[in-house]
Amino acid sequence: MGILSTRWEGEHQGHRVAVVRNELTKGFAIEWDGEVIAERSWSWIGHGKLTATAELGGEPVEIRSALGWGGAWGGLAGKCTVHVGDAEVPMTRAK
């Protein structure tokens, strides 16, 4: 976990997807191919959900992200899950 932010990255059908959490502003964002497509803040520290729409194969697709507590053994960075349409995207903590 970064001191003030955490970043998770993954890839889906050749597109880069990232979720960035900022502890200072209590906000987080979804990036699709390097462009921020949605952002918001959360009301409970370290947790939140965010949905966005991106283009995949010329069609709109829903991207859903969820931040959560990593559990007793999950570390302070928490966990991030991302779904593009119905497919879960494996996310790796990058920072």
Chimera marker file (.cmm) of the C-alpha trace (Angstrom):
<marker_set name="trace">
<marker id="1" x="0.000" y="0.000" z="0.000" r="1" g="1" b="0" radius="0.5"/>
<marker id="2" x="1.264" y="3.449" z="-0.804" r="1" g="1" b="0" radius="0.5"/>
<marker id="3" x="1.316" y="5.948" z="2.019" r="1" g="1" b="0" radius="0.5"/>
<marker id="4" x="-1.721" y="7.809" z="0.697" r="1" g="1" b="0" radius="0.5"/>
<marker id="5" x="-2.961" y="5.678" z="-2.180" r="1" g="1" b="0" radius="0.5"/>
<marker id="6" x="-3.328" y="2.138" z="-3.446" r="1" g="1" b="0" radius="0.5"/>
<marker id="7" x="-3.543" y="1.039" z="-7.079" r="1" g="1" b="0" radius="0.5"/>
<marker id="8" x="-4.769" y="-2.267" z="-8.490" r="1" g="1" b="0" radius="0.5"/>
<marker id="9" x="-4.297" y="-3.190" z="-12.157" r="1" g="1" b="0" radius="0.5"/>
<marker id="10" x="-5.660" y="-5.873" z="-14.453" r="1" g="1" b="0" radius="0.5"/>
<marker id="11" x="-6.336" y="-6.608" z="-18.102" r="1" g="1" b="0" radius="0.5"/>
<marker id="12" x="-9.481" y="-7.706" z="-19.925" r="1" g="1" b="0" radius="0.5"/>
<marker id="13" x="-9.491" y="-8.617" z="-23.626" r="1" g="1" b="0" radius="0.5"/>
<marker id="14" x="-6.485" y="-6.388" z="-24.308" r="1" g="1" b="0" radius="0.5"/>
<marker id="15" x="-7.787" y="-3.407" z="-22.310" r="1" g="1" b="0" radius="0.5"/>
<marker id="16" x="-6.031" y="-2.144" z="-19.187" r="1" g="1" b="0" radius="0.5"/>
<marker id="17" x="-8.266" y="-1.567" z="-16.188" r="1" g="1" b="0" radius="0.5"/>
<marker id="18" x="-7.105" y="0.037" z="-12.945" r="1" g="1" b="0" radius="0.5"/>
<marker id="19" x="-8.707" y="1.074" z="-9.678" r="1" g="1" b="0" radius="0.5"/>
<marker id="20" x="-7.024" y="3.766" z="-7.594" r="1" g="1" b="0" radius="0.5"/>
<marker id="21" x="-7.894" y="4.516" z="-3.965" r="1" g="1" b="0" radius="0.5"/>
<marker id="22" x="-6.721" y="7.741" z="-2.322" r="1" g="1" b="0" radius="0.5"/>
<marker id="23" x="-6.732" y="7.739" z="1.481" r="1" g="1" b="0" radius="0.5"/>
<marker id="24" x="-6.203" y="11.493" z="1.743" r="1" g="1" b="0" radius="0.5"/>
<marker id="25" x="-9.362" y="12.427" z="-0.185" r="1" g="1" b="0" radius="0.5"/>
<marker id="26" x="-11.258" y="9.207" z="0.647" r="1" g="1" b="0" radius="0.5"/>
<marker id="27" x="-11.940" y="8.731" z="-3.031" r="1" g="1" b="0" radius="0.5"/>
<marker id="28" x="-11.390" y="6.156" z="-5.707" r="1" g="1" b="0" radius="0.5"/>
<marker id="29" x="-11.526" y="5.921" z="-9.484" r="1" g="1" b="0" radius="0.5"/>
<marker id="30" x="-11.760" y="3.430" z="-12.330" r="1" g="1" b="0" radius="0.5"/>
<marker id="31" x="-9.352" y="3.828" z="-15.249" r="1" g="1" b="0" radius="0.5"/>
<marker id="32" x="-9.892" y="2.146" z="-18.633" r="1" g="1" b="0" radius="0.5"/>
<marker id="33" x="-6.873" y="2.165" z="-20.944" r="1" g="1" b="0" radius="0.5"/>
<marker id="34" x="-5.326" y="4.953" z="-18.851" r="1" g="1" b="0" radius="0.5"/>
<marker id="35" x="-8.382" y="7.241" z="-18.874" r="1" g="1" b="0" radius="0.5"/>
<marker id="36" x="-10.442" y="7.925" z="-15.733" r="1" g="1" b="0" radius="0.5"/>
<marker id="37" x="-14.008" y="6.867" z="-16.564" r="1" g="1" b="0" radius="0.5"/>
<marker id="38" x="-15.553" y="7.126" z="-13.078" r="1" g="1" b="0" radius="0.5"/>
<marker id="39" x="-14.645" y="8.488" z="-9.660" r="1" g="1" b="0" radius="0.5"/>
<marker id="40" x="-16.277" y="9.075" z="-6.293" r="1" g="1" b="0" radius="0.5"/>
<marker id="41" x="-15.673" y="9.065" z="-2.558" r="1" g="1" b="0" radius="0.5"/>
<marker id="42" x="-16.872" y="6.530" z="-0.012" r="1" g="1" b="0" radius="0.5"/>
<marker id="43" x="-18.589" y="7.022" z="3.299" r="1" g="1" b="0" radius="0.5"/>
<marker id="44" x="-16.988" y="4.175" z="5.242" r="1" g="1" b="0" radius="0.5"/>
<marker id="45" x="-13.194" y="4.258" z="5.365" r="1" g="1" b="0" radius="0.5"/>
<marker id="46" x="-11.612" y="1.835" z="2.943" r="1" g="1" b="0" radius="0.5"/>
<marker id="47" x="-14.826" y="0.541" z="1.398" r="1" g="1" b="0" radius="0.5"/>
<marker id="48" x="-16.919" y="1.440" z="-1.612" r="1" g="1" b="0" radius="0.5"/>
<marker id="49" x="-18.426" y="0.446" z="-4.920" r="1" g="1" b="0" radius="0.5"/>
<marker id="50" x="-18.194" y="2.181" z="-8.266" r="1" g="1" b="0" radius="0.5"/>
<marker id="51" x="-19.747" y="1.419" z="-11.654" r="1" g="1" b="0" radius="0.5"/>
<marker id="52" x="-18.798" y="2.798" z="-15.065" r="1" g="1" b="0" radius="0.5"/>
<marker id="53" x="-19.472" y="2.126" z="-18.730" r="1" g="1" b="0" radius="0.5"/>
<marker id="54" x="-16.697" y="1.553" z="-21.262" r="1" g="1" b="0" radius="0.5"/>
<marker id="55" x="-16.524" y="0.370" z="-24.849" r="1" g="1" b="0" radius="0.5"/>
<marker id="56" x="-15.521" y="-3.222" z="-25.576" r="1" g="1" b="0" radius="0.5"/>
<marker id="57" x="-15.613" y="-4.501" z="-29.147" r="1" g="1" b="0" radius="0.5"/>
<marker id="58" x="-17.643" y="-1.496" z="-30.246" r="1" g="1" b="0" radius="0.5"/>
<marker id="59" x="-20.344" y="-2.143" z="-27.637" r="1" g="1" b="0" radius="0.5"/>
<marker id="60" x="-20.916" y="-0.567" z="-24.211" r="1" g="1" b="0" radius="0.5"/>
<marker id="61" x="-19.987" y="-2.771" z="-21.257" r="1" g="1" b="0" radius="0.5"/>
<marker id="62" x="-20.529" y="-2.202" z="-17.543" r="1" g="1" b="0" radius="0.5"/>
<marker id="63" x="-17.485" y="-2.173" z="-15.255" r="1" g="1" b="0" radius="0.5"/>
<marker id="64" x="-18.127" y="-2.743" z="-11.559" r="1" g="1" b="0" radius="0.5"/>
<marker id="65" x="-15.480" y="-2.305" z="-8.888" r="1" g="1" b="0" radius="0.5"/>
<marker id="66" x="-15.680" y="-2.932" z="-5.172" r="1" g="1" b="0" radius="0.5"/>
<marker id="67" x="-13.176" y="-2.070" z="-2.471" r="1" g="1" b="0" radius="0.5"/>
<marker id="68" x="-13.191" y="-3.962" z="0.773" r="1" g="1" b="0" radius="0.5"/>
<marker id="69" x="-11.317" y="-4.912" z="3.859" r="1" g="1" b="0" radius="0.5"/>
<marker id="70" x="-8.564" y="-7.425" z="3.161" r="1" g="1" b="0" radius="0.5"/>
<marker id="71" x="-9.363" y="-9.459" z="6.263" r="1" g="1" b="0" radius="0.5"/>
<marker id="72" x="-7.151" y="-10.219" z="9.216" r="1" g="1" b="0" radius="0.5"/>
<marker id="73" x="-4.441" y="-11.622" z="6.926" r="1" g="1" b="0" radius="0.5"/>
<marker id="74" x="-5.149" y="-9.457" z="3.881" r="1" g="1" b="0" radius="0.5"/>
<marker id="75" x="-2.992" y="-6.524" z="4.919" r="1" g="1" b="0" radius="0.5"/>
<marker id="76" x="-3.839" y="-2.863" z="5.243" r="1" g="1" b="0" radius="0.5"/>
<marker id="77" x="-4.277" y="-2.293" z="1.504" r="1" g="1" b="0" radius="0.5"/>
<marker id="78" x="-7.570" y="-4.169" z="1.475" r="1" g="1" b="0" radius="0.5"/>
<marker id="79" x="-8.879" y="-5.896" z="-1.609" r="1" g="1" b="0" radius="0.5"/>
<marker id="80" x="-10.324" y="-4.858" z="-4.942" r="1" g="1" b="0" radius="0.5"/>
<marker id="81" x="-12.662" y="-6.833" z="-7.179" r="1" g="1" b="0" radius="0.5"/>
<marker id="82" x="-13.540" y="-5.803" z="-10.725" r="1" g="1" b="0" radius="0.5"/>
<marker id="83" x="-16.091" y="-7.238" z="-13.142" r="1" g="1" b="0" radius="0.5"/>
<marker id="84" x="-16.276" y="-6.293" z="-16.814" r="1" g="1" b="0" radius="0.5"/>
<marker id="85" x="-19.711" y="-7.436" z="-17.874" r="1" g="1" b="0" radius="0.5"/>
<marker id="86" x="-20.074" y="-10.863" z="-16.263" r="1" g="1" b="0" radius="0.5"/>
<marker id="87" x="-16.336" y="-11.629" z="-16.212" r="1" g="1" b="0" radius="0.5"/>
<marker id="88" x="-14.250" y="-11.116" z="-13.087" r="1" g="1" b="0" radius="0.5"/>
<marker id="89" x="-10.908" y="-9.487" z="-13.861" r="1" g="1" b="0" radius="0.5"/>
<marker id="90" x="-7.903" y="-10.663" z="-11.810" r="1" g="1" b="0" radius="0.5"/>
<marker id="91" x="-6.469" y="-7.555" z="-10.153" r="1" g="1" b="0" radius="0.5"/>
<marker id="92" x="-2.917" y="-7.153" z="-8.852" r="1" g="1" b="0" radius="0.5"/>
<marker id="93" x="-1.889" y="-4.507" z="-6.349" r="1" g="1" b="0" radius="0.5"/>
<marker id="94" x="0.601" y="-2.341" z="-8.229" r="1" g="1" b="0" radius="0.5"/>
<marker id="95" x="1.232" y="0.294" z="-5.558" r="1" g="1" b="0" radius="0.5"/>
<link id1="1" id2="2" r="1" g="1" b="0" radius="0.2"/>
<link id1="2" id2="3" r="1" g="1" b="0" radius="0.2"/>
<link id1="3" id2="4" r="1" g="1" b="0" radius="0.2"/>
<link id1="4" id2="5" r="1" g="1" b="0" radius="0.2"/>
<link id1="5" id2="6" r="1" g="1" b="0" radius="0.2"/>
<link id1="6" id2="7" r="1" g="1" b="0" radius="0.2"/>
<link id1="7" id2="8" r="1" g="1" b="0" radius="0.2"/>
<link id1="8" id2="9" r="1" g="1" b="0" radius="0.2"/>
<link id1="9" id2="10" r="1" g="1" b="0" radius="0.2"/>
<link id1="10" id2="11" r="1" g="1" b="0" radius="0.2"/>
<link id1="11" id2="12" r="1" g="1" b="0" radius="0.2"/>
<link id1="12" id2="13" r="1" g="1" b="0" radius="0.2"/>
<link id1="13" id2="14" r="1" g="1" b="0" radius="0.2"/>
<link id1="14" id2="15" r="1" g="1" b="0" radius="0.2"/>
<link id1="15" id2="16" r="1" g="1" b="0" radius="0.2"/>
<link id1="16" id2="17" r="1" g="1" b="0" radius="0.2"/>
<link id1="17" id2="18" r="1" g="1" b="0" radius="0.2"/>
<link id1="18" id2="19" r="1" g="1" b="0" radius="0.2"/>
<link id1="19" id2="20" r="1" g="1" b="0" radius="0.2"/>
<link id1="20" id2="21" r="1" g="1" b="0" radius="0.2"/>
<link id1="21" id2="22" r="1" g="1" b="0" radius="0.2"/>
<link id1="22" id2="23" r="1" g="1" b="0" radius="0.2"/>
<link id1="23" id2="24" r="1" g="1" b="0" radius="0.2"/>
<link id1="24" id2="25" r="1" g="1" b="0" radius="0.2"/>
<link id1="25" id2="26" r="1" g="1" b="0" radius="0.2"/>
<link id1="26" id2="27" r="1" g="1" b="0" radius="0.2"/>
<link id1="27" id2="28" r="1" g="1" b="0" radius="0.2"/>
<link id1="28" id2="29" r="1" g="1" b="0" radius="0.2"/>
<link id1="29" id2="30" r="1" g="1" b="0" radius="0.2"/>
<link id1="30" id2="31" r="1" g="1" b="0" radius="0.2"/>
<link id1="31" id2="32" r="1" g="1" b="0" radius="0.2"/>
<link id1="32" id2="33" r="1" g="1" b="0" radius="0.2"/>
<link id1="33" id2="34" r="1" g="1" b="0" radius="0.2"/>
<link id1="34" id2="35" r="1" g="1" b="0" radius="0.2"/>
<link id1="35" id2="36" r="1" g="1" b="0" radius="0.2"/>
<link id1="36" id2="37" r="1" g="1" b="0" radius="0.2"/>
<link id1="37" id2="38" r="1" g="1" b="0" radius="0.2"/>
<link id1="38" id2="39" r="1" g="1" b="0" radius="0.2"/>
<link id1="39" id2="40" r="1" g="1" b="0" radius="0.2"/>
<link id1="40" id2="41" r="1" g="1" b="0" radius="0.2"/>
<link id1="41" id2="42" r="1" g="1" b="0" radius="0.2"/>
<link id1="42" id2="43" r="1" g="1" b="0" radius="0.2"/>
<link id1="43" id2="44" r="1" g="1" b="0" radius="0.2"/>
<link id1="44" id2="45" r="1" g="1" b="0" radius="0.2"/>
<link id1="45" id2="46" r="1" g="1" b="0" radius="0.2"/>
<link id1="46" id2="47" r="1" g="1" b="0" radius="0.2"/>
<link id1="47" id2="48" r="1" g="1" b="0" radius="0.2"/>
<link id1="48" id2="49" r="1" g="1" b="0" radius="0.2"/>
<link id1="49" id2="50" r="1" g="1" b="0" radius="0.2"/>
<link id1="50" id2="51" r="1" g="1" b="0" radius="0.2"/>
<link id1="51" id2="52" r="1" g="1" b="0" radius="0.2"/>
<link id1="52" id2="53" r="1" g="1" b="0" radius="0.2"/>
<link id1="53" id2="54" r="1" g="1" b="0" radius="0.2"/>
<link id1="54" id2="55" r="1" g="1" b="0" radius="0.2"/>
<link id1="55" id2="56" r="1" g="1" b="0" radius="0.2"/>
<link id1="56" id2="57" r="1" g="1" b="0" radius="0.2"/>
<link id1="57" id2="58" r="1" g="1" b="0" radius="0.2"/>
<link id1="58" id2="59" r="1" g="1" b="0" radius="0.2"/>
<link id1="59" id2="60" r="1" g="1" b="0" radius="0.2"/>
<link id1="60" id2="61" r="1" g="1" b="0" radius="0.2"/>
<link id1="61" id2="62" r="1" g="1" b="0" radius="0.2"/>
<link id1="62" id2="63" r="1" g="1" b="0" radius="0.2"/>
<link id1="63" id2="64" r="1" g="1" b="0" radius="0.2"/>
<link id1="64" id2="65" r="1" g="1" b="0" radius="0.2"/>
<link id1="65" id2="66" r="1" g="1" b="0" radius="0.2"/>
<link id1="66" id2="67" r="1" g="1" b="0" radius="0.2"/>
<link id1="67" id2="68" r="1" g="1" b="0" radius="0.2"/>
<link id1="68" id2="69" r="1" g="1" b="0" radius="0.2"/>
<link id1="69" id2="70" r="1" g="1" b="0" radius="0.2"/>
<link id1="70" id2="71" r="1" g="1" b="0" radius="0.2"/>
<link id1="71" id2="72" r="1" g="1" b="0" radius="0.2"/>
<link id1="72" id2="73" r="1" g="1" b="0" radius="0.2"/>
<link id1="73" id2="74" r="1" g="1" b="0" radius="0.2"/>
<link id1="74" id2="75" r="1" g="1" b="0" radius="0.2"/>
<link id1="75" id2="76" r="1" g="1" b="0" radius="0.2"/>
<link id1="76" id2="77" r="1" g="1" b="0" radius="0.2"/>
<link id1="77" id2="78" r="1" g="1" b="0" radius="0.2"/>
<link id1="78" id2="79" r="1" g="1" b="0" radius="0.2"/>
<link id1="79" id2="80" r="1" g="1" b="0" radius="0.2"/>
<link id1="80" id2="81" r="1" g="1" b="0" radius="0.2"/>
<link id1="81" id2="82" r="1" g="1" b="0" radius="0.2"/>
<link id1="82" id2="83" r="1" g="1" b="0" radius="0.2"/>
<link id1="83" id2="84" r="1" g="1" b="0" radius="0.2"/>
<link id1="84" id2="85" r="1" g="1" b="0" radius="0.2"/>
<link id1="85" id2="86" r="1" g="1" b="0" radius="0.2"/>
<link id1="86" id2="87" r="1" g="1" b="0" radius="0.2"/>
<link id1="87" id2="88" r="1" g="1" b="0" radius="0.2"/>
<link id1="88" id2="89" r="1" g="1" b="0" radius="0.2"/>
<link id1="89" id2="90" r="1" g="1" b="0" radius="0.2"/>
<link id1="90" id2="91" r="1" g="1" b="0" radius="0.2"/>
<link id1="91" id2="92" r="1" g="1" b="0" radius="0.2"/>
<link id1="92" id2="93" r="1" g="1" b="0" radius="0.2"/>
<link id1="93" id2="94" r="1" g="1" b="0" radius="0.2"/>
<link id1="94" id2="95" r="1" g="1" b="0" radius="0.2"/>
</marker_set>
